């Protein structure tokens, strides 16, 4: 099954995030292999990435195993907008 990698990734992500209804995975292929692009709900990126990237690395390992079964190189990309809270710099009054 060609999209088995996408289904496995969606199942894993929906099981660990706080907003499973906002998980979206798109699959594209080119000469380099398969790219699974993930969009998440606000605040879920930290859960998926995990401490020092351990969670996302484990997820990528599982997806690579599924890809190898189908003779495909599979990459997982998180499409997460960078949001920094509390880092606003006040204007200096010089």
RAKA-V691218 format. One record per run of one state. SS is the DSSP state (H for helix, E for strand, C for the rest). FROM is the first residue (numbers start at 1). LEN is the number of residues. If there is no record, write none. Layout:
BEGIN
SS_FROM_LEN, SS_FROM_LEN
END
This chain:
BEGIN
C_1_3, H_4_13, C_17_3, H_20_3, C_23_1, E_24_7, C_31_2, E_33_7, C_40_5, H_45_5, C_50_1, H_51_19, C_70_4, E_74_5, C_79_16
END
